[in-house]
Amino acid sequence: MRSIVVLDAPSNLGLRPPAPGTVPGCYKLAGALREQRIVQRLGALEGGVVVPPRYDRGEWQEGDGVFNAGRPRLVHPQAGRPHRTPCTRR
């Protein structure tokens, strides 16, 4: 039997800021789910937190293409893929 492991991996990648100089608000989602006891409700194991890269638009401007298109791999090379971790049991 497989176990569920909850891992916080917040990301703002792909979201447009609501106003210039601000960060999109989805970084709060993991905390909101935890406040609703998602780990306990799923009967899951605690997987910890992956800290996302700093949200910095730098010199990017509208029309430059997809902002940070290559960044997801910098968070974790296998984020979003099934893989074994020390917490995973079969």
C-alpha positions in Angstrom: 0.0 0.0 0.0 1.3 3.4 -0.9 1.4 6.3 1.5 0.5 9.9 0.7 3.2 12.4 1.4 2.2 16.1 1.5 5.0 18.4 0.3 4.7 22.2 0.2 6.1 23.4 -3.1 4.7 26.9 -3.6 5.3 28.6 -7.0 4.3 31.8 -8.6 5.6 30.8 -11.9 3.3 31.4 -14.8 1.1 33.8 -12.9 0.8 37.5 -13.7 1.3 39.9 -10.8 -1.9 41.7 -9.8 -0.1 45.0 -9.8 3.4 46.2 -10.7 5.9 45.4 -8.0 3.8 42.8 -6.3 4.0 39.0 -6.1 1.1 36.8 -7.2 -0.8 35.4 -4.2 -0.7 31.7 -4.8 2.3 31.3 -2.5 -0.2 31.4 0.4 -2.1 28.3 -0.9 -0.1 25.6 0.9 -0.5 27.4 4.2 -4.2 27.8 3.6 -4.6 24.1 2.9 -2.6 23.2 6.0 -4.8 25.5 8.1 -7.7 23.3 6.9 -5.8 20.2 8.2 -5.1 18.7 4.7 -2.3 16.4 6.0 -4.5 14.9 8.7 -7.6 14.7 6.6 -5.7 12.7 4.0 -4.0 10.6 6.6 -0.8 11.7 4.9 2.8 11.8 6.0 4.6 15.2 6.4 6.9 15.8 3.5 8.3 19.2 4.4 8.7 22.4 2.4 10.6 23.3 -0.8 11.5 27.0 -0.7 10.8 28.5 -4.2 13.3 30.9 -5.9 12.8 34.6 -5.3 10.2 36.2 -7.5 12.2 38.7 -9.5 11.1 40.0 -12.9 14.5 41.7 -13.4 14.7 43.2 -16.8 11.8 41.2 -18.2 9.0 43.2 -20.0 5.7 42.4 -21.6 6.4 41.0 -25.1 9.7 39.2 -24.0 8.1 35.8 -24.0 7.2 33.6 -21.1 8.7 34.9 -17.9 10.8 32.4 -16.1 9.9 29.6 -18.5 12.9 27.5 -17.4 12.7 28.1 -13.7 10.5 25.2 -12.5 13.5 22.8 -12.8 15.4 25.1 -10.4 12.9 24.5 -7.7 13.4 20.7 -7.9 14.4 18.7 -10.9 11.7 16.2 -10.4 8.9 18.3 -8.9 5.6 17.0 -10.0 6.9 13.6 -11.0 6.3 10.4 -9.0 9.6 9.4 -7.3 10.8 7.6 -4.2 11.8 9.7 -1.2 12.9 8.7 2.2 9.3 9.2 3.3 7.8 7.0 0.6 6.8 3.5 1.5 5.6 0.7 -0.8 
